């Protein structure tokens, strides 16, 4: 079966192609080059949104430090709308293939959710692989942010039973891993929202039907996972909190919202994870967007696809 790229996304990609010629892909395992390109790409994607703080005058942000499981200090940033009512909150993990990204690069993304829903967000500057953290280090950072928020619930006017965890791409995988840790450690979690999540270190075999559409390639995936997992990569020693697709059972996990494009290399693992959740009687909402590639919503934020996805996300966040 042949796939068809959404026409609005096709127009954006065509315009980008006309602005500059193709560049050779980074060599497998060259995480430094992949990080540099990812950072440049995220800066450009951020430029497509209103700038923070000027573009979000009703959203204020305060930075704090939390301590992770190994004692490392992690920056978190609390975004709150001026008229936010006491109640729910979301812990957010940014994308970047486990090796790139930052809270700063996601200022406008997170502020946009807060402005649209009135629900405050805590964005996590988790440590990046492989130079700052490996294995379960990044997911422990996100979990530390979750537990910190629970501990500050009264001061921040948050109901600890109404906290969700959310993330995109690598951040979606870390959100899923955080949900696993929350179940194992008895920490309440209202929902996990996984946007085109990076869940499975075994997604390494190219699919020729998807190859023409992918930006994050199977070689990139190899690089990101190897950076995170090191010598455990590809073995049974991979901790399921780091690669949630490996978790033995999903029973008892938080209700889930899962979203992925059909032209994304993460499609199969996202759908499989959602199916496992549903079969374990975990309330699960799954969206597979036709004609959508990885990060389709950020590449074309004004497209019908992106607007439809944002409506669903706002609905889920507002219902916490």
N, C-alpha and C positions, 0 to 999 in steps of 0.2 A: 504494500500500500504506500502510495506517495503522500508525503506531508505537504502542506501549504502554509507558508509564513503569512501571518496576519498582514494585510496590506499597509496599515499605518506603521507597523514596525518595519516592514520592508522599505518604506519610504525613508525612514530615519536611517536605517543601515546603508541605503544607497547614498544618501547625502554624506554620511561619514566616510564612505569609501571614496567619494569624489574629492574629499578634502585632503586625503593623503593616501599614499600607496600602502600596500600590505607590508607588514614587518615580520621578520622570521620569528617563529614561536620560541620561547625560552627552552633551553635543553631540559630534559627531565632531570629533576633534582636540583635545578638552579633556582632555589627559593629566593635568593636575593633579587634576581632579575624579575621574577614573578611578583615579588612584593613591590618593587619599584613601579612596575606596570599597573598593578592593582591599585596602588596609592594614587597614581596619576589618573586612572579611570574613575576612582571614587571622587576625586576632586572635580572632575568634569561633570559627573553625574550630579554632584551637589550644586553645581552652577546652574542646573536646569530648574532648581527649586528656588523659592524666595530665600534670601540670605537671612541667617539668624544672627543677631536678634531683631534687626530692623524689619524683617518681613513678618515677624510674629510678635507684635507689640504687647499682646495680652499674656504671653508666655514668659515666665521668668525661670531662670536656672541657677541652681546652687551646687557647687562641687563639694564632695566629701571624700574621705578615705575610709576604706574598710580593710579588714585583715583577712587574708585567705587562709586556707587550712595549713599551709606550710609557713605561715607568718608573714608572707609578702604583703605589702600595702598596695591596694588597688584603688584607682580613682573611679568614683561613680558620680553621675550628675543627675540631680533631681529636677525635673521639669514640671512646672505646675502652672495652670491657667489662673488668672487673677480671681475668677469667679468659681473655681472648682469647689464642688461640694464634698464634704467628708464621705469616704466610702472606699471605692476600689482603687487599684493601682496596677501598673505593669512594669516588670523588670525586662529590659530589652538588651539583647546581645546582637551586635553588628555583624555584618558579613565580612568576607575577606579571605576565604579559603584556609582559615586557621593561621595564616601567616601575615595578613595585612589588615588594615582598617583601624579605626579609632573612634572614640566618642566624638572628638572634634569634627571628623568627617561626616558624622551622622547627626550633627546638630539640627539641621533643617528637617531631616526625615522624622526624628523623634518629636521635635517641636510641632511638626505638622499633625501628627497623631493627637497630641495633646490639645492643640487648637481646635481640631475637628470634633473631638469627643468630650473634652473637659476632664478626661481621666488623666491623672498625673503618671509620669513615666520615670523610671530609674534606669539610666543608660550605663552600661558597664564597660570600662576600659580594660577588659581582660588581657592577660599577658599573651603575646604572640609566640607561636612556635617558629623555629626551634630554639632561638637564642634566649628567649625570656622564660618559656615554660614548655614542657612536653607532657605527653600522657594525659592524665586527668587534671593537670594544672589549670588550663583555661576553664573547664567546666566547674572546678572547685571555686574559681574566682566568681563565676556567675552565681553559684550557689551561695557563696559568702554574701553577695549583694542581696540575694533573696532573704537570707536570715537576718542581715542588718536591717532591711526594711521592716521585717516583722518586729524586730526589737525597737524600732523607732516609730512603730505604728501610731501610738497615742500622740506623739509630738507632731507627726506629719498628717494626722487626721485620717488614717487608713485603717480599714477593717482587715486584720490579718487573714481572715477567711475569704477575702475577696481580692487576693493578689494573684496575678497571672504572670507567666513567663512567655516571652515572645522573641523571635529572632528571624533573620533572613539568611539563607545560604549557610555558611559555616555557623552563623549565629543561630539559625534554626536547629542545626545539630546540637549546639550547646544548650539551647532551650530544652530540647528533648532529653538530653543527658541530665540537665538540672531537674527535670520532672522525675527521672529515675531516682536521683539522689534524694529528692523530697519524699518520695514514697518509702525509700529504704530507711530514712532518718526521721520519719514521722512529722515532717513539716507540712502544714496545710498548703495546698496549691489549688486555686480555683479553675485554672485552664492553662493549656499550653497551645500557643499559636505558632505554627511552623510554616514559614514561607520559603518555598523551594529549598527544603532543608538538605544539608550535607550529612547523611546518616550512616553511610556504609563505606568502609575503607576497601571493600572488595569490588567497587564499581570502577573497573579498570579496562574493560574490553570494549573497544570502539564499536558503535553501531553505525554501519555505513549509511543507513537511512537518516540518521541525525547529524552525521558529520558536516554537511554543508551549513548547518545552522548554529553550531556550538561556538561559544566564545570561551567558556571555561571547559577545556578539553579533558580527555581522559589522562593525558600526560600531566596536565596541570593538577588533576585530582590525585595522581600518584605523588606528585611533588608535595602537595599540601598534607596529605595523609602521612607520608613518610617523615615530613618535618615534625608532625605532631607525635607520631608513634615510635619513631626510631626503630630499634631492633625488633620490637614487637610487631611491627607492620606486617600484615599478611599471615600472622600466626594466631593460634588459639589463645595467646596471651594478651590479646587486645582487650582492654577493659570496656565493658558495654557502656559505661557512663561516657566514655570518649567517642565510641562508635555505636550509637543506640540501636542500630539495626541488629546488633549481636546480642541484645538483651534476651535472656532465656524466656521470660514471660512479661507481657505488658499488662497483665491483670492488675487492677488497682491503681493505674496511673491516672493522672488528671484528665478530664475531658479535653478533647483535641480539636483544633481547627488546622487543617492541612491544605496547602495550596501549592500547585506546581504547574509549569507549562508543559505541553506535550512535546515540545522540541528542546527539552532540557535533559542533560544526562542524568539528572537526579529524579526523573519522572518515575522510573520503575521502583526505586527504593522508597520514594515518598508514598506511592500508591500501596506498595506492599506493607509499609508500616501502618498506614491508615487502615488497611484491611485487617491486619493483626489486632489493632486496637478495637475495631468494630466487632470482630469475632470474640474478643474477650469481654464484650459488653461494656466497653468504655465508650461513652457518648462521643461520636466522631463526625465531623463535617469535613468532607473532601471536595476540593475543586481542582479539576484538571482543565486548564485553559487551552482551547484549540488555537493553534497557530502561534503560541507564545514561546519565546526563548527564555533563557535564564536572565533574570533581572529586567524582564520586559516592562515592568511598571516604572522602573527608574529610567530606562532608556527613552520611553515615550510616555511621560506622566499625564499628558493631556489626551492620550488615546482612549478609545472606548473600552478596550481591554483593561487598561490601568484604572479607569474610573469605576468600572464594574467591580474590580477586585477591591479597590479602596472602600466602596460602599459596603462590601461584605465584611472587611476588616473593621470598619467603624461600627457596624452593627454588633459584631462579636465583642469588641472592646467596651462599647457602651452598655452591653448587657451584663457585664461582670457584677 
